[in-house]
Amino acid sequence: MNFEVHYEKYQKFKDSAEQDRYIPSRIEDYFKSAFHLIESVVVKKFGLHIQKHQKVRTVLKQNVKNHPSEMGGMILSAPLSGGF
């Protein structure tokens, strides 16, 4: 998949999430839209695919080390566990 495909999926999930319907379904669609937005940027900037949402942190951390100036100073050192 390329940037356009992921960006289109982001928009579709976001539009779906903004409909007045069952809250858990909306939350899941917001989550999926966020993932596809991240995936579209990673594809465009690095030519990489994350594939699974569980790999977002790992892929981003690896590429921050390799391309720090392109990541706009993102901070990815927050702990993986803990409360909000």
PyMOL Python script that loads the backbone (N, CA, C, O; Angstrom):
from pymol import cmd

cmd.read_pdbstr("""\
ATOM      1  N   MET A   1       0.842  -1.187   0.000  1.00  0.00           N
ATOM      2  CA  MET A   1       0.000   0.000   0.000  1.00  0.00           C
ATOM      3  C   MET A   1       0.878   1.239   0.000  1.00  0.00           C
ATOM      4  O   MET A   1       2.017   1.220   0.468  1.00  0.00           O
ATOM      5  N   ASN A   2       0.327   2.301  -0.530  1.00  0.00           N
ATOM      6  CA  ASN A   2       1.075   3.549  -0.586  1.00  0.00           C
ATOM      7  C   ASN A   2       0.388   4.636   0.253  1.00  0.00           C
ATOM      8  O   ASN A   2      -0.626   4.393   0.908  1.00  0.00           O
ATOM      9  N   PHE A   3       0.961   5.813   0.213  1.00  0.00           N
ATOM     10  CA  PHE A   3       0.450   6.934   1.006  1.00  0.00           C
ATOM     11  C   PHE A   3      -1.042   7.162   0.763  1.00  0.00           C
ATOM     12  O   PHE A   3      -1.824   7.267   1.708  1.00  0.00           O
ATOM     13  N   GLU A   4      -1.423   7.236  -0.504  1.00  0.00           N
ATOM     14  CA  GLU A   4      -2.804   7.573  -0.840  1.00  0.00           C
ATOM     15  C   GLU A   4      -3.795   6.543  -0.287  1.00  0.00           C
ATOM     16  O   GLU A   4      -4.869   6.900   0.197  1.00  0.00           O
ATOM     17  N   VAL A   5      -3.425   5.276  -0.363  1.00  0.00           N
ATOM     18  CA  VAL A   5      -4.315   4.219   0.132  1.00  0.00           C
ATOM     19  C   VAL A   5      -4.505   4.357   1.643  1.00  0.00           C
ATOM     20  O   VAL A   5      -5.634   4.303   2.132  1.00  0.00           O
ATOM     21  N   HIS A   6      -3.410   4.533   2.381  1.00  0.00           N
ATOM     22  CA  HIS A   6      -3.523   4.672   3.839  1.00  0.00           C
ATOM     23  C   HIS A   6      -4.246   5.961   4.213  1.00  0.00           C
ATOM     24  O   HIS A   6      -5.035   5.974   5.158  1.00  0.00           O
ATOM     25  N   TYR A   7      -3.987   7.045   3.485  1.00  0.00           N
ATOM     26  CA  TYR A   7      -4.651   8.305   3.802  1.00  0.00           C
ATOM     27  C   TYR A   7      -6.155   8.206   3.533  1.00  0.00           C
ATOM     28  O   TYR A   7      -6.962   8.766   4.277  1.00  0.00           O
ATOM     29  N   GLU A   8      -6.521   7.503   2.484  1.00  0.00           N
ATOM     30  CA  GLU A   8      -7.942   7.300   2.192  1.00  0.00           C
ATOM     31  C   GLU A   8      -8.602   6.474   3.297  1.00  0.00           C
ATOM     32  O   GLU A   8      -9.722   6.774   3.711  1.00  0.00           O
ATOM     33  N   LYS A   9      -7.912   5.434   3.776  1.00  0.00           N
ATOM     34  CA  LYS A   9      -8.450   4.638   4.882  1.00  0.00           C
ATOM     35  C   LYS A   9      -8.589   5.490   6.141  1.00  0.00           C
ATOM     36  O   LYS A   9      -9.582   5.382   6.861  1.00  0.00           O
ATOM     37  N   TYR A  10      -7.587   6.342   6.406  1.00  0.00           N
ATOM     38  CA  TYR A  10      -7.676   7.263   7.549  1.00  0.00           C
ATOM     39  C   TYR A  10      -8.955   8.091   7.456  1.00  0.00           C
ATOM     40  O   TYR A  10      -9.711   8.191   8.422  1.00  0.00           O
ATOM     41  N   GLN A  11      -9.188   8.680   6.292  1.00  0.00           N
ATOM     42  CA  GLN A  11     -10.362   9.546   6.123  1.00  0.00           C
ATOM     43  C   GLN A  11     -11.670   8.770   6.283  1.00  0.00           C
ATOM     44  O   GLN A  11     -12.614   9.264   6.899  1.00  0.00           O
ATOM     45  N   LYS A  12     -11.725   7.563   5.732  1.00  0.00           N
ATOM     46  CA  LYS A  12     -12.953   6.763   5.832  1.00  0.00           C
ATOM     47  C   LYS A  12     -13.244   6.365   7.280  1.00  0.00           C
ATOM     48  O   LYS A  12     -14.383   6.472   7.735  1.00  0.00           O
ATOM     49  N   PHE A  13     -12.214   5.904   8.011  1.00  0.00           N
ATOM     50  CA  PHE A  13     -12.431   5.541   9.409  1.00  0.00           C
ATOM     51  C   PHE A  13     -12.793   6.770  10.247  1.00  0.00           C
ATOM     52  O   PHE A  13     -13.643   6.688  11.133  1.00  0.00           O
ATOM     53  N   LYS A  14     -12.158   7.894   9.973  1.00  0.00           N
ATOM     54  CA  LYS A  14     -12.463   9.119  10.715  1.00  0.00           C
ATOM     55  C   LYS A  14     -13.911   9.557  10.458  1.00  0.00           C
ATOM     56  O   LYS A  14     -14.639   9.902  11.389  1.00  0.00           O
ATOM     57  N   ASP A  15     -14.314   9.538   9.195  1.00  0.00           N
ATOM     58  CA  ASP A  15     -15.695   9.888   8.856  1.00  0.00           C
ATOM     59  C   ASP A  15     -16.689   8.952   9.541  1.00  0.00           C
ATOM     60  O   ASP A  15     -17.720   9.396  10.048  1.00  0.00           O
ATOM     61  N   SER A  16     -16.378   7.668   9.554  1.00  0.00           N
ATOM     62  CA  SER A  16     -17.236   6.688  10.203  1.00  0.00           C
ATOM     63  C   SER A  16     -17.310   6.950  11.711  1.00  0.00           C
ATOM     64  O   SER A  16     -18.382   6.859  12.310  1.00  0.00           O
ATOM     65  N   ALA A  17     -16.171   7.275  12.315  1.00  0.00           N
ATOM     66  CA  ALA A  17     -16.123   7.522  13.759  1.00  0.00           C
ATOM     67  C   ALA A  17     -16.938   8.740  14.161  1.00  0.00           C
ATOM     68  O   ALA A  17     -17.427   8.822  15.288  1.00  0.00           O
ATOM     69  N   GLU A  18     -17.083   9.676  13.251  1.00  0.00           N
ATOM     70  CA  GLU A  18     -17.798  10.917  13.566  1.00  0.00           C
ATOM     71  C   GLU A  18     -19.305  10.802  13.391  1.00  0.00           C
ATOM     72  O   GLU A  18     -20.030  11.771  13.614  1.00  0.00           O
ATOM     73  N   GLN A  19     -19.782   9.624  12.993  1.00  0.00           N
ATOM     74  CA  GLN A  19     -21.220   9.400  12.872  1.00  0.00           C
ATOM     75  C   GLN A  19     -21.824   9.148  14.254  1.00  0.00           C
ATOM     76  O   GLN A  19     -21.149   8.655  15.157  1.00  0.00           O
ATOM     77  N   ASP A  20     -23.082   9.488  14.401  1.00  0.00           N
ATOM     78  CA  ASP A  20     -23.780   9.286  15.674  1.00  0.00           C
ATOM     79  C   ASP A  20     -24.226   7.830  15.751  1.00  0.00           C
ATOM     80  O   ASP A  20     -25.286   7.466  15.242  1.00  0.00           O
ATOM     81  N   ARG A  21     -23.398   6.999  16.398  1.00  0.00           N
ATOM     82  CA  ARG A  21     -23.708   5.579  16.522  1.00  0.00           C
ATOM     83  C   ARG A  21     -23.068   5.013  17.777  1.00  0.00           C
ATOM     84  O   ARG A  21     -22.562   5.767  18.608  1.00  0.00           O
ATOM     85  N   TYR A  22     -23.085   3.711  17.923  1.00  0.00           N
ATOM     86  CA  TYR A  22     -22.592   2.992  19.096  1.00  0.00           C
ATOM     87  C   TYR A  22     -21.166   3.446  19.453  1.00  0.00           C
ATOM     88  O   TYR A  22     -20.254   3.353  18.632  1.00  0.00           O
ATOM     89  N   ILE A  23     -20.990   3.936  20.680  1.00  0.00           N
ATOM     90  CA  ILE A  23     -19.727   4.524  21.117  1.00  0.00           C
ATOM     91  C   ILE A  23     -18.519   3.593  20.957  1.00  0.00           C
ATOM     92  O   ILE A  23     -17.501   4.038  20.426  1.00  0.00           O
ATOM     93  N   PRO A  24     -18.575   2.328  21.385  1.00  0.00           N
ATOM     94  CA  PRO A  24     -17.398   1.464  21.184  1.00  0.00           C
ATOM     95  C   PRO A  24     -16.980   1.332  19.716  1.00  0.00           C
ATOM     96  O   PRO A  24     -15.790   1.242  19.414  1.00  0.00           O
ATOM     97  N   SER A  25     -17.942   1.322  18.820  1.00  0.00           N
ATOM     98  CA  SER A  25     -17.617   1.251  17.388  1.00  0.00           C
ATOM     99  C   SER A  25     -16.934   2.532  16.928  1.00  0.00           C
ATOM    100  O   SER A  25     -16.007   2.494  16.120  1.00  0.00           O
ATOM    101  N   ARG A  26     -17.391   3.652  17.440  1.00  0.00           N
ATOM    102  CA  ARG A  26     -16.766   4.928  17.092  1.00  0.00           C
ATOM    103  C   ARG A  26     -15.330   4.980  17.602  1.00  0.00           C
ATOM    104  O   ARG A  26     -14.432   5.441  16.898  1.00  0.00           O
ATOM    105  N   ILE A  27     -15.116   4.508  18.825  1.00  0.00           N
ATOM    106  CA  ILE A  27     -13.767   4.500  19.400  1.00  0.00           C
ATOM    107  C   ILE A  27     -12.836   3.636  18.552  1.00  0.00           C
ATOM    108  O   ILE A  27     -11.707   4.028  18.258  1.00  0.00           O
ATOM    109  N   GLU A  28     -13.316   2.471  18.169  1.00  0.00           N
ATOM    110  CA  GLU A  28     -12.493   1.586  17.325  1.00  0.00           C
ATOM    111  C   GLU A  28     -12.156   2.258  15.990  1.00  0.00           C
ATOM    112  O   GLU A  28     -11.033   2.134  15.501  1.00  0.00           O
ATOM    113  N   ASP A  29     -13.113   2.961  15.405  1.00  0.00           N
ATOM    114  CA  ASP A  29     -12.854   3.653  14.139  1.00  0.00           C
ATOM    115  C   ASP A  29     -11.869   4.806  14.313  1.00  0.00           C
ATOM    116  O   ASP A  29     -11.042   5.045  13.433  1.00  0.00           O
ATOM    117  N   TYR A  30     -11.943   5.524  15.435  1.00  0.00           N
ATOM    118  CA  TYR A  30     -10.940   6.581  15.690  1.00  0.00           C
ATOM    119  C   TYR A  30      -9.549   5.958  15.820  1.00  0.00           C
ATOM    120  O   TYR A  30      -8.570   6.502  15.309  1.00  0.00           O
ATOM    121  N   PHE A  31      -9.470   4.829  16.499  1.00  0.00           N
ATOM    122  CA  PHE A  31      -8.188   4.133  16.653  1.00  0.00           C
ATOM    123  C   PHE A  31      -7.636   3.735  15.290  1.00  0.00           C
ATOM    124  O   PHE A  31      -6.466   3.976  14.994  1.00  0.00           O
ATOM    125  N   LYS A  32      -8.483   3.124  14.458  1.00  0.00           N
ATOM    126  CA  LYS A  32      -8.047   2.693  13.134  1.00  0.00           C
ATOM    127  C   LYS A  32      -7.659   3.890  12.265  1.00  0.00           C
ATOM    128  O   LYS A  32      -6.706   3.813  11.490  1.00  0.00           O
ATOM    129  N   SER A  33      -8.391   4.987  12.393  1.00  0.00           N
ATOM    130  CA  SER A  33      -8.045   6.166  11.600  1.00  0.00           C
ATOM    131  C   SER A  33      -6.680   6.708  12.018  1.00  0.00           C
ATOM    132  O   SER A  33      -5.883   7.101  11.166  1.00  0.00           O
ATOM    133  N   ALA A  34      -6.409   6.733  13.307  1.00  0.00           N
ATOM    134  CA  ALA A  34      -5.107   7.202  13.786  1.00  0.00           C
ATOM    135  C   ALA A  34      -3.980   6.307  13.276  1.00  0.00           C
ATOM    136  O   ALA A  34      -2.932   6.801  12.860  1.00  0.00           O
ATOM    137  N   PHE A  35      -4.194   5.002  13.308  1.00  0.00           N
ATOM    138  CA  PHE A  35      -3.179   4.074  12.812  1.00  0.00           C
ATOM    139  C   PHE A  35      -2.890   4.327  11.334  1.00  0.00           C
ATOM    140  O   PHE A  35      -1.726   4.376  10.936  1.00  0.00           O
ATOM    141  N   HIS A  36      -3.919   4.488  10.526  1.00  0.00           N
ATOM    142  CA  HIS A  36      -3.705   4.690   9.092  1.00  0.00           C
ATOM    143  C   HIS A  36      -3.093   6.058   8.795  1.00  0.00           C
ATOM    144  O   HIS A  36      -2.376   6.207   7.806  1.00  0.00           O
ATOM    145  N   LEU A  37      -3.361   7.045   9.627  1.00  0.00           N
ATOM    146  CA  LEU A  37      -2.693   8.333   9.455  1.00  0.00           C
ATOM    147  C   LEU A  37      -1.195   8.183   9.732  1.00  0.00           C
ATOM    148  O   LEU A  37      -0.369   8.679   8.965  1.00  0.00           O
ATOM    149  N   ILE A  38      -0.845   7.505  10.818  1.00  0.00           N
ATOM    150  CA  ILE A  38       0.564   7.243  11.130  1.00  0.00           C
ATOM    151  C   ILE A  38       1.195   6.428  10.002  1.00  0.00           C
ATOM    152  O   ILE A  38       2.291   6.749   9.541  1.00  0.00           O
ATOM    153  N   GLU A  39       0.515   5.387   9.563  1.00  0.00           N
ATOM    154  CA  GLU A  39       1.044   4.532   8.496  1.00  0.00           C
ATOM    155  C   GLU A  39       1.277   5.337   7.210  1.00  0.00           C
ATOM    156  O   GLU A  39       2.282   5.134   6.529  1.00  0.00           O
ATOM    157  N   SER A  40       0.365   6.237   6.880  1.00  0.00           N
ATOM    158  CA  SER A  40       0.528   7.024   5.651  1.00  0.00           C
ATOM    159  C   SER A  40       1.761   7.923   5.723  1.00  0.00           C
ATOM    160  O   SER A  40       2.477   8.072   4.733  1.00  0.00           O
ATOM    161  N   VAL A  41       2.011   8.517   6.878  1.00  0.00           N
ATOM    162  CA  VAL A  41       3.193   9.379   7.035  1.00  0.00           C
ATOM    163  C   VAL A  41       4.472   8.551   6.971  1.00  0.00           C
ATOM    164  O   VAL A  41       5.436   8.961   6.325  1.00  0.00           O
ATOM    165  N   VAL A  42       4.499   7.405   7.624  1.00  0.00           N
ATOM    166  CA  VAL A  42       5.687   6.542   7.623  1.00  0.00           C
ATOM    167  C   VAL A  42       5.974   6.030   6.208  1.00  0.00           C
ATOM    168  O   VAL A  42       7.134   5.946   5.804  1.00  0.00           O
ATOM    169  N   VAL A  43       4.940   5.693   5.467  1.00  0.00           N
ATOM    170  CA  VAL A  43       5.134   5.253   4.081  1.00  0.00           C
ATOM    171  C   VAL A  43       5.713   6.386   3.249  1.00  0.00           C
ATOM    172  O   VAL A  43       6.637   6.180   2.463  1.00  0.00           O
ATOM    173  N   LYS A  44       5.168   7.582   3.426  1.00  0.00           N
ATOM    174  CA  LYS A  44       5.616   8.720   2.615  1.00  0.00           C
ATOM    175  C   LYS A  44       7.038   9.148   2.966  1.00  0.00           C
ATOM    176  O   LYS A  44       7.841   9.408   2.070  1.00  0.00           O
ATOM    177  N   LYS A  45       7.359   9.225   4.250  1.00  0.00           N
ATOM    178  CA  LYS A  45       8.671   9.711   4.669  1.00  0.00           C
ATOM    179  C   LYS A  45       9.778   8.676   4.542  1.00  0.00           C
ATOM    180  O   LYS A  45      10.899   9.009   4.156  1.00  0.00           O
ATOM    181  N   PHE A  46       9.475   7.428   4.861  1.00  0.00           N
ATOM    182  CA  PHE A  46      10.519   6.410   4.955  1.00  0.00           C
ATOM    183  C   PHE A  46      10.341   5.233   4.001  1.00  0.00           C
ATOM    184  O   PHE A  46      11.242   4.405   3.869  1.00  0.00           O
ATOM    185  N   GLY A  47       9.192   5.148   3.336  1.00  0.00           N
ATOM    186  CA  GLY A  47       8.946   4.021   2.451  1.00  0.00           C
ATOM    187  C   GLY A  47       8.764   2.712   3.205  1.00  0.00           C
ATOM    188  O   GLY A  47       8.996   1.635   2.657  1.00  0.00           O
ATOM    189  N   LEU A  48       8.347   2.808   4.467  1.00  0.00           N
ATOM    190  CA  LEU A  48       8.172   1.634   5.322  1.00  0.00           C
ATOM    191  C   LEU A  48       6.696   1.373   5.581  1.00  0.00           C
ATOM    192  O   LEU A  48       5.862   2.272   5.478  1.00  0.00           O
ATOM    193  N   HIS A  49       6.390   0.118   5.922  1.00  0.00           N
ATOM    194  CA  HIS A  49       5.041  -0.247   6.350  1.00  0.00           C
ATOM    195  C   HIS A  49       5.131  -0.791   7.766  1.00  0.00           C
ATOM    196  O   HIS A  49       5.977  -1.633   8.066  1.00  0.00           O
ATOM    197  N   ILE A  50       4.257  -0.308   8.627  1.00  0.00           N
ATOM    198  CA  ILE A  50       4.248  -0.759  10.016  1.00  0.00           C
ATOM    199  C   ILE A  50       3.550  -2.115  10.123  1.00  0.00           C
ATOM    200  O   ILE A  50       3.940  -2.946  10.944  1.00  0.00           O
ATOM    201  N   GLN A  51       2.542  -2.343   9.319  1.00  0.00           N
ATOM    202  CA  GLN A  51       1.799  -3.603   9.252  1.00  0.00           C
ATOM    203  C   GLN A  51       0.810  -3.803  10.402  1.00  0.00           C
ATOM    204  O   GLN A  51      -0.367  -4.065  10.153  1.00  0.00           O
ATOM    205  N   LYS A  52       1.258  -3.685  11.650  1.00  0.00           N
ATOM    206  CA  LYS A  52       0.393  -3.937  12.804  1.00  0.00           C
ATOM    207  C   LYS A  52       0.539  -2.779  13.791  1.00  0.00           C
ATOM    208  O   LYS A  52       1.623  -2.218  13.949  1.00  0.00           O
ATOM    209  N   HIS A  53      -0.560  -2.431  14.447  1.00  0.00           N
ATOM    210  CA  HIS A  53      -0.497  -1.308  15.378  1.00  0.00           C
ATOM    211  C   HIS A  53       0.477  -1.566  16.521  1.00  0.00           C
ATOM    212  O   HIS A  53       1.009  -0.617  17.096  1.00  0.00           O
ATOM    213  N   GLN A  54       0.724  -2.831  16.862  1.00  0.00           N
ATOM    214  CA  GLN A  54       1.648  -3.154  17.949  1.00  0.00           C
ATOM    215  C   GLN A  54       3.089  -2.770  17.605  1.00  0.00           C
ATOM    216  O   GLN A  54       3.934  -2.691  18.497  1.00  0.00           O
ATOM    217  N   LYS A  55       3.376  -2.533  16.340  1.00  0.00           N
ATOM    218  CA  LYS A  55       4.738  -2.227  15.909  1.00  0.00           C
ATOM    219  C   LYS A  55       4.999  -0.724  15.734  1.00  0.00           C
ATOM    220  O   LYS A  55       6.111  -0.345  15.365  1.00  0.00           O
ATOM    221  N   VAL A  56       4.031   0.119  15.980  1.00  0.00           N
ATOM    222  CA  VAL A  56       4.193   1.553  15.738  1.00  0.00           C
ATOM    223  C   VAL A  56       5.400   2.104  16.486  1.00  0.00           C
ATOM    224  O   VAL A  56       6.266   2.728  15.873  1.00  0.00           O
ATOM    225  N   ARG A  57       5.475   1.890  17.774  1.00  0.00           N
ATOM    226  CA  ARG A  57       6.575   2.433  18.581  1.00  0.00           C
ATOM    227  C   ARG A  57       7.928   1.929  18.086  1.00  0.00           C
ATOM    228  O   ARG A  57       8.866   2.712  17.940  1.00  0.00           O
ATOM    229  N   THR A  58       8.033   0.640  17.831  1.00  0.00           N
ATOM    230  CA  THR A  58       9.302   0.050  17.397  1.00  0.00           C
ATOM    231  C   THR A  58       9.767   0.643  16.071  1.00  0.00           C
ATOM    232  O   THR A  58      10.924   1.044  15.940  1.00  0.00           O
ATOM    233  N   VAL A  59       8.878   0.699  15.095  1.00  0.00           N
ATOM    234  CA  VAL A  59       9.246   1.233  13.778  1.00  0.00           C
ATOM    235  C   VAL A  59       9.630   2.704  13.887  1.00  0.00           C
ATOM    236  O   VAL A  59      10.617   3.132  13.288  1.00  0.00           O
ATOM    237  N   LEU A  60       8.864   3.478  14.642  1.00  0.00           N
ATOM    238  CA  LEU A  60       9.186   4.895  14.788  1.00  0.00           C
ATOM    239  C   LEU A  60      10.505   5.099  15.520  1.00  0.00           C
ATOM    240  O   LEU A  60      11.312   5.938  15.120  1.00  0.00           O
ATOM    241  N   LYS A  61      10.731   4.342  16.585  1.00  0.00           N
ATOM    242  CA  LYS A  61      11.995   4.483  17.330  1.00  0.00           C
ATOM    243  C   LYS A  61      13.196   4.146  16.449  1.00  0.00           C
ATOM    244  O   LYS A  61      14.207   4.846  16.489  1.00  0.00           O
ATOM    245  N   GLN A  62      13.097   3.104  15.671  1.00  0.00           N
ATOM    246  CA  GLN A  62      14.202   2.719  14.787  1.00  0.00           C
ATOM    247  C   GLN A  62      14.494   3.817  13.773  1.00  0.00           C
ATOM    248  O   GLN A  62      15.652   4.079  13.448  1.00  0.00           O
ATOM    249  N   ASN A  63      13.449   4.453  13.280  1.00  0.00           N
ATOM    250  CA  ASN A  63      13.643   5.465  12.248  1.00  0.00           C
ATOM    251  C   ASN A  63      13.981   6.836  12.808  1.00  0.00           C
ATOM    252  O   ASN A  63      14.533   7.671  12.091  1.00  0.00           O
ATOM    253  N   VAL A  64      13.666   7.085  14.063  1.00  0.00           N
ATOM    254  CA  VAL A  64      14.116   8.328  14.696  1.00  0.00           C
ATOM    255  C   VAL A  64      15.633   8.286  14.815  1.00  0.00           C
ATOM    256  O   VAL A  64      16.312   9.292  14.608  1.00  0.00           O
ATOM    257  N   LYS A  65      16.159   7.105  15.153  1.00  0.00           N
ATOM    258  CA  LYS A  65      17.616   6.956  15.266  1.00  0.00           C
ATOM    259  C   LYS A  65      18.284   7.150  13.909  1.00  0.00           C
ATOM    260  O   LYS A  65      19.368   7.728  13.829  1.00  0.00           O
ATOM    261  N   ASN A  66      17.648   6.674  12.849  1.00  0.00           N
ATOM    262  CA  ASN A  66      18.227   6.749  11.511  1.00  0.00           C
ATOM    263  C   ASN A  66      17.960   8.075  10.801  1.00  0.00           C
ATOM    264  O   ASN A  66      18.734   8.473   9.929  1.00  0.00           O
ATOM    265  N   HIS A  67      16.880   8.761  11.160  1.00  0.00           N
ATOM    266  CA  HIS A  67      16.476   9.999  10.489  1.00  0.00           C
ATOM    267  C   HIS A  67      15.942  11.016  11.502  1.00  0.00           C
ATOM    268  O   HIS A  67      14.801  11.452  11.352  1.00  0.00           O
ATOM    269  N   PRO A  68      16.700  11.413  12.517  1.00  0.00           N
ATOM    270  CA  PRO A  68      16.158  12.264  13.575  1.00  0.00           C
ATOM    271  C   PRO A  68      15.628  13.610  13.087  1.00  0.00           C
ATOM    272  O   PRO A  68      14.632  14.098  13.622  1.00  0.00           O
ATOM    273  N   SER A  69      16.255  14.215  12.103  1.00  0.00           N
ATOM    274  CA  SER A  69      15.808  15.527  11.651  1.00  0.00           C
ATOM    275  C   SER A  69      14.475  15.459  10.921  1.00  0.00           C
ATOM    276  O   SER A  69      13.749  16.452  10.877  1.00  0.00           O
ATOM    277  N   GLU A  70      14.136  14.305  10.345  1.00  0.00           N
ATOM    278  CA  GLU A  70      12.883  14.162   9.606  1.00  0.00           C
ATOM    279  C   GLU A  70      11.694  13.883  10.514  1.00  0.00           C
ATOM    280  O   GLU A  70      10.551  13.986  10.070  1.00  0.00           O
ATOM    281  N   MET A  71      11.930  13.537  11.760  1.00  0.00           N
ATOM    282  CA  MET A  71      10.831  13.196  12.662  1.00  0.00           C
ATOM    283  C   MET A  71      10.334  14.401  13.450  1.00  0.00           C
ATOM    284  O   MET A  71       9.427  14.254  14.269  1.00  0.00           O
ATOM    285  N   GLY A  72      10.883  15.556  13.237  1.00  0.00           N
ATOM    286  CA  GLY A  72      10.374  16.766  13.862  1.00  0.00           C
ATOM    287  C   GLY A  72      10.460  16.776  15.373  1.00  0.00           C
ATOM    288  O   GLY A  72       9.599  17.358  16.032  1.00  0.00           O
ATOM    289  N   GLY A  73      11.479  16.146  15.940  1.00  0.00           N
ATOM    290  CA  GLY A  73      11.679  16.171  17.384  1.00  0.00           C
ATOM    291  C   GLY A  73      10.679  15.348  18.167  1.00  0.00           C
ATOM    292  O   GLY A  73      10.398  15.672  19.321  1.00  0.00           O
ATOM    293  N   MET A  74      10.135  14.302  17.584  1.00  0.00           N
ATOM    294  CA  MET A  74       9.173  13.458  18.296  1.00  0.00           C
ATOM    295  C   MET A  74       9.827  12.820  19.510  1.00  0.00           C
ATOM    296  O   MET A  74      10.987  12.410  19.458  1.00  0.00           O
ATOM    297  N   ILE A  75       9.086  12.740  20.589  1.00  0.00           N
ATOM    298  CA  ILE A  75       9.584  12.107  21.808  1.00  0.00           C
ATOM    299  C   ILE A  75       8.925  10.745  21.922  1.00  0.00           C
ATOM    300  O   ILE A  75       7.704  10.638  22.036  1.00  0.00           O
ATOM    301  N   LEU A  76       9.750   9.706  21.889  1.00  0.00           N
ATOM    302  CA  LEU A  76       9.219   8.344  21.926  1.00  0.00           C
ATOM    303  C   LEU A  76       9.782   7.560  23.095  1.00  0.00           C
ATOM    304  O   LEU A  76       9.905   6.337  23.027  1.00  0.00           O
ATOM    305  N   SER A  77      10.120   8.250  24.152  1.00  0.00           N
ATOM    306  CA  SER A  77      10.748   7.560  25.272  1.00  0.00           C
ATOM    307  C   SER A  77       9.784   7.340  26.437  1.00  0.00           C
ATOM    308  O   SER A  77      10.214   6.917  27.510  1.00  0.00           O
ATOM    309  N   ALA A  78       8.510   7.612  26.256  1.00  0.00           N
ATOM    310  CA  ALA A  78       7.549   7.398  27.335  1.00  0.00           C
ATOM    311  C   ALA A  78       7.434   5.913  27.642  1.00  0.00           C
ATOM    312  O   ALA A  78       7.585   5.088  26.741  1.00  0.00           O
ATOM    313  N   PRO A  79       7.173   5.557  28.887  1.00  0.00           N
ATOM    314  CA  PRO A  79       7.069   4.153  29.237  1.00  0.00           C
ATOM    315  C   PRO A  79       5.901   3.481  28.517  1.00  0.00           C
ATOM    316  O   PRO A  79       4.894   4.121  28.213  1.00  0.00           O
ATOM    317  N   LEU A  80       6.046   2.199  28.252  1.00  0.00           N
ATOM    318  CA  LEU A  80       4.993   1.462  27.550  1.00  0.00           C
ATOM    319  C   LEU A  80       3.827   1.121  28.469  1.00  0.00           C
ATOM    320  O   LEU A  80       2.701   0.953  27.998  1.00  0.00           O
ATOM    321  N   SER A  81       4.077   1.017  29.765  1.00  0.00           N
ATOM    322  CA  SER A  81       3.000   0.671  30.683  1.00  0.00           C
ATOM    323  C   SER A  81       2.783   1.818  31.655  1.00  0.00           C
ATOM    324  O   SER A  81       3.576   2.757  31.729  1.00  0.00           O
ATOM    325  N   GLY A  82       1.718   1.719  32.377  1.00  0.00           N
ATOM    326  CA  GLY A  82       1.412   2.762  33.359  1.00  0.00           C
ATOM    327  C   GLY A  82       0.050   3.359  33.095  1.00  0.00           C
ATOM    328  O   GLY A  82      -0.549   3.130  32.044  1.00  0.00           O
ATOM    329  N   GLY A  83      -0.426   4.111  34.038  1.00  0.00           N
ATOM    330  CA  GLY A  83      -1.748   4.712  33.924  1.00  0.00           C
ATOM    331  C   GLY A  83      -1.729   5.990  33.127  1.00  0.00           C
ATOM    332  O   GLY A  83      -0.683   6.484  32.707  1.00  0.00           O
ATOM    333  N   PHE A  84      -2.904   6.498  32.938  1.00  0.00           N
ATOM    334  CA  PHE A  84      -3.060   7.756  32.197  1.00  0.00           C
ATOM    335  C   PHE A  84      -3.159   8.902  33.142  1.00  0.00           C
ATOM    336  O   PHE A  84      -3.295  10.047  32.711  1.00  0.00           O
TER     337      PHE A  84
END
""", "prot")
cmd.dss("prot")
cmd.show_as("cartoon", "prot")
cmd.util.cbc("prot")
cmd.orient("prot")
